[in-house]
Amino acid sequence: MMATEQLLALMKQSVEDWNAWRYQYPDFKPNLSQASLQGLVFRSGNLREVNLDRAQLCGADLIEADFRYATLTDANLSSAHLYRADFAHSQLQGANLLSADLSATNFNSANLTGANLSHADLSGADLTQAILVEANLNQAELRGATFKGANL
């Protein structure tokens, strides 16, 4: 398939081109671990099953992005805009989500063990069955968030 540099270039080209490419190759699982994507504008991007371990996504605009089954272990998503993003079944162990906009975001069955969610806006978020062991929720906005069956 494509090398990491080509994948990153396609991402930065346009979200429409990236999504079309993902649709064309649905079984390919891109590895973008340690990618530098600070400030990326990627609204409604298909990042399903993508490896973003240790990626730098601080300040990125990822509103309504699809991260289902993605791995984001130790990724930096601080101050990212993730309104209505879908992280169902994603791996976010040790991820930094400090001051991120996570309102109305789906974390159903996501693993957020040791994640930093301090000062994040989780209002209206769905954390049903999420694993939040040792997660930092200090001063996070939790109004309307659902924690049914979550492991705290």
Phi, psi and omega in degrees: 000223185259147174285161182305317181299320179292321178298315180296320178296319179296319178300315183285340179294302175189148178294328179296315179295318179299311182297322177296318178296317178298322178294322181289329182235068187294338183271349180280130181249098184299141175253106178242031180299140180066015179293146178260101185232032180303134175072007180300136173259113188213052182296134179062026179287143178271098179247024181298129178064017178278141175273110178240029178304132178059019177287151178258104182238022183298136179073005182289150176260098184239035180302131178061022177287151180258106179252017184304133179062015178280159174248126181228038181299128179059021177285152178255106178243026182299138180059018178284152179260104187237026179308129178059022174287160182241108179251022182305132177063019179275158178254111183235032181300128177071009181291147178259108179244028180306126176059022179280150173272103181247022183295138180059022180274146180262114175245026182304122179063020177279151177258109181247030180304124177070010180287149177262106179248017182295140180063009178280152176263104179254020182298129180074007181285151177255108179248030179302128178062013178286151176259117184237027181299128180061017175285145180265110178251020182303123178058024174282147176275116186244009183302123177078003179285148180252126181241024184302121178072009180289148177261103181260000000 
